[in-house]
Amino acid sequence: MVPLVVQLLVWGLAWGAGLSGLVPQLSAPVEALRFGFAAMFVVTGIAHFAPRTRAEMIRMVPPALPVPAQLVSLTGVLELAGAVGLLLPAWSRWAAAGLALLLIGMFPANVHAARAGLEVAGRRAMSIWPRLALQLFWIAGLVWIVTAAGGARAS
């Protein structure tokens, strides 16, 4: 739940900064959402390398997939790169699309973690249906960024 809290908190703060006139370009909720997702993916990307969570994430990789440690490193790097891309207006559309695809690609690891009763960051992995709802919520937000970015600026 930490990623969701980070995402919503930063989104709210960014949007508030936009509405207050402090950062006018963030007054549109979808523009502020880029910052919420960027913060969330920085947190989750770092977790792929943090000693406290890395081993747990490696165990989340479904057994059928090769080189779990390298997959965790790759997905962590992609999350961090996507976070940077979200903050760059010319790249935000592509970053959001890539991150949405990444969430889809990583969902089997969440299913495996739920079915195996694994722990992540000291807590039991979220059960499949709530996790699916959360993933769909995040994917919908990223698709919103893709579609808004496509209409608002050239990429």
C-alpha positions in Angstrom: 0.0 0.0 0.0 3.0 2.3 0.4 3.2 2.9 -3.4 -0.5 3.9 -3.6 -0.2 6.2 -0.6 2.9 7.9 -2.2 1.2 8.2 -5.5 -2.0 9.7 -4.1 -0.1 12.0 -1.7 2.2 13.4 -4.3 -0.6 13.7 -6.8 -2.6 15.7 -4.3 0.3 18.0 -3.4 1.2 18.6 -7.0 -2.4 19.3 -8.0 -2.7 21.6 -4.9 0.4 23.5 -6.0 -1.1 23.9 -9.4 -4.5 25.1 -8.2 -2.9 27.5 -5.8 -1.0 29.1 -8.6 2.4 28.1 -7.2 3.0 25.8 -10.2 0.3 26.7 -12.7 1.2 24.0 -15.2 0.1 21.4 -12.6 -3.5 22.8 -12.2 -4.7 20.1 -14.6 -5.2 16.9 -12.6 -3.6 14.7 -15.3 -0.5 16.9 -15.3 -0.2 16.6 -11.5 -0.7 12.8 -11.8 2.6 12.5 -13.7 4.3 13.6 -10.6 2.3 11.2 -8.4 3.3 8.3 -10.6 6.9 9.5 -10.9 7.2 9.5 -7.1 5.5 6.1 -6.9 7.8 4.5 -9.5 10.9 6.0 -7.8 9.8 4.3 -4.5 9.1 0.9 -6.2 12.1 1.1 -8.4 14.4 1.7 -5.4 12.7 -1.2 -3.7 14.1 -3.5 -6.4 17.6 -2.8 -5.1 17.1 -2.2 -1.4 18.5 -4.9 0.8 15.2 -5.1 2.8 13.1 -5.9 -0.2 15.3 -7.2 -3.0 15.4 -10.9 -1.9 11.6 -10.9 -1.5 11.1 -9.5 -4.9 13.4 -12.1 -6.4 11.2 -14.8 -4.8 8.1 -13.2 -6.4 9.4 -14.0 -9.9 7.4 -17.0 -11.1 9.6 -20.2 -11.2 9.1 -20.6 -14.9 11.0 -17.4 -15.7 14.8 -17.5 -15.9 17.3 -15.3 -14.1 15.0 -13.8 -11.4 17.6 -11.5 -9.9 18.4 -10.0 -13.3 14.6 -9.6 -14.0 14.2 -7.8 -10.7 17.1 -5.5 -11.6 15.8 -4.9 -15.1 12.3 -4.0 -13.9 13.7 -1.7 -11.2 15.8 0.1 -13.8 12.7 0.4 -16.1 10.6 1.8 -13.2 13.2 4.4 -12.4 13.7 5.3 -16.1 9.9 5.6 -16.5 9.7 7.9 -13.5 12.2 10.2 -15.1 10.4 10.0 -18.4 7.1 11.0 -16.8 8.7 14.3 -15.6 9.9 15.2 -19.1 6.9 16.5 -21.1 8.3 15.3 -24.4 8.7 11.8 -23.1 5.8 11.5 -20.7 3.4 9.8 -23.1 6.0 7.1 -24.0 7.0 6.7 -20.4 3.4 6.2 -19.2 2.7 3.7 -22.0 5.9 1.8 -21.1 5.1 1.7 -17.5 1.5 0.5 -18.2 3.0 -2.3 -20.2 5.5 -3.0 -17.4 2.7 -3.3 -14.9 0.9 -5.8 -17.1 4.2 -7.8 -17.5 4.9 -7.8 -13.8 1.4 -8.9 -12.8 2.3 -12.6 -12.9 4.8 -12.0 -10.1 2.1 -10.5 -8.0 -0.1 -13.6 -8.7 2.7 -15.9 -7.8 3.4 -14.0 -4.6 -0.2 -14.1 -3.5 -0.6 -17.8 -4.3 2.6 -18.7 -2.5 1.8 -16.5 0.5 5.1 -14.6 0.1 6.0 -11.5 2.1 7.1 -8.3 0.7 8.6 -5.6 3.0 7.5 -7.6 6.0 3.9 -7.9 4.9 2.0 -10.8 3.2 1.6 -10.1 -0.5 -1.8 -8.7 -1.4 -4.4 -11.2 -2.5 -5.0 -11.5 -6.3 -8.3 -9.7 -6.7 -7.5 -6.5 -4.7 -4.1 -6.5 -6.5 -5.7 -6.8 -9.9 -8.0 -3.9 -9.0 -5.0 -1.8 -7.9 -3.1 -2.7 -11.1 -6.1 -1.7 -13.3 -6.4 1.6 -11.4 -2.7 2.3 -12.0 -2.9 1.3 -15.7 -6.0 3.5 -16.2 -4.1 6.4 -14.7 -1.2 5.8 -17.0 -3.5 5.5 -20.0 -5.0 8.8 -19.0 -1.6 10.4 -19.1 -0.9 8.8 -22.5 -4.1 10.1 -24.0 -3.8 13.6 -22.4 -0.2 13.9 -23.5 -1.1 12.9 -27.0 -3.7 15.6 -27.3 -1.9 18.4 -25.4 1.5 18.3 -27.0 3.5 16.7 -29.8 5.7 13.8 -28.8 
